[in-house]
């Protein structure tokens, strides 16, 4: 019966490289998730700004309309501002990785329906 070949110096190298790469893969996934959260927050802010502009155009509360257009988890970071030129600006805080955490960054969107109050 033949003997197995002697163990080479590179026998565990692939395992070590895989273990060393795992933190970088996790970091890349976390960065990708954070970018997805920022993009989603921007989209939600734009939807809320449109809802607030519609409410303002018919004499309703823009803040209440914006609040109804966003998820409950984002209500804490909501800011609604009426613009002097007409329309509204809605700002939301971007959550950090988990939606329960609030980050220092916020995104905003503005919308107006081009009312004819000027003339």
C-alpha angles and dihedrals in degrees: 000000000000120000120241115258115267115266111264125222091249099055096111099030096103092052092049091049091050093050090048092051096051096083090052092050090050091048092050090050091050092050091049091050092049091051089050090052091050092050092048091049090052091051092047091049090053091050091048092049091054091049091048092049091051091050092049091050091058096041098259128129111281091201093055091047092049091048091052091053097056133067116264090244091065098048094094092064097044121127122173121191128184111224121225091227090054130271131063140268120217121197127191131183115242110238119232114238093300115050091229091068120075120213131210093249126086134185127209139196131189132205139175134179094219095246118201096231091121099070 
